């Protein structure tokens, strides 16, 4: 796990956060063992901002790697920050039991996605 957190720390300064000044980095590890990074990318039109977690997930999926195993969310804060609801929903699409690692400077917390997003909206609900 430390290797994945270290990878997130490496890329956090690539975040584009001129409006919030709240940089976030994410790492997605798939069941194939491949690793994808992402950072938050803000926009003057706030609604077009994309979270780090979704960037990393979308990179994995765009490479044909959909079996997400672990998602690390790193913020340069003392306490860890969990993924937002939209990111939880996107991760849910690819693995409701993904391990979510939330890391800050002083503390790391882990949880299964299903614990963070109970009663998720899934494809089964479309029937």
N, C-alpha and C positions, 0 to 999 in steps of 0.2 A: 504494500500500500504506500509506503514511503516513497517508492520510485515514482508512482503516479502523482503524488502530491508535489514532489520535486519538479516533475515535468510541468505541472500547472504553474508553479512559482516561476519557472523559466520563461513562460510566455505571457505572464500577467501584464507586463509593460507594453505588450502589443495591443492591449485594449484601447479602444477609442472612446473615451468617456469625458469629453470636454464640458458637458452640461452638469452631470451629477458628480463628477470626480470620484466615482465609485467603480473601481476597476474589478472585474471578475474574470477568472480564468477557469476553464473546465477541461477535463480529460475524459474521454470515453474509451474504455477498453472493451473490445468485443470478445465473444467466446473463441474466436480464431486467434486471439492474442494480439491483434493489431491495436494500435493506439492512435487516437485522433484528438487534436487539441482545438480549443475554441476560446475566444474572448468576446466580451460584450462590445457591441458596435452601436454607438448612439447616433442620433440624427436630429437635426434642428426641428424636424417634425417628429416629436417624441414618439408617436405611435409607430413609427417605422424602425425604432430601435430594436435590435435583436440581442437576446441574452447569449451568454457564453455557452451555456448548456446546449441550446438549440443549434448554435453554430457547429459545435463538435458532433452532435447527433447527425445533423444534415450532411456533414463531411463524410461520416461513416456510411450513411445510407447512399450518398451519391457515388461512393466507391463500391457499392454492392454488398456492403458488410452490415447486415441488419440485426444480427444477434448480439444485442448489447448485454454486457455482463455487469460492468461497473461504471458509474459516473462520479467523478471527483469534481467538487465545486470549491474553488479556493478564492478567498478574499483576504486582502491585506489588512485584516482587522483582528482584534484580540479574540472575539467570539466568532464561530463559524456562521455562515449564512446559508439557509436552505434554498433550494431551487424555487422559483415562483410557480404559481399554479399552471401557467401555460407550459412551462418547461416540464413540469411533472406529467402533464397530459401527453406531451410529445414523447417523453421517455416511455410512458405506459404503453404506447402503441407498439413498442418493440420489445419490452420485457417488464411485465407487472411486478416481477420479483427482482429487478435490478438492484444491486447494492449501491446506495447513494452515500458517498463519503463527503462530508461537509467539513472543510478545514479552514481554520483561521491561524493566526500567529501562535496562539497559546493553547488552542484546544481543537480536537478533532472529534466529530460525532458521526456515527454510521447508523443507517437504517435501511430497511427494505423499502422500495418505492411504494409498495402496497400499504405500508404503515403511514407514509406521508400523504397518500392519496386514496383514502378508503372510499368505497362506492364510486370508483372511477367510471367515467363514460367510456365504454368499449364497443367494439364492432358488434358484439352480441346484442347490445341494446338497440341496434338498428333494425332488428328483425321483428 
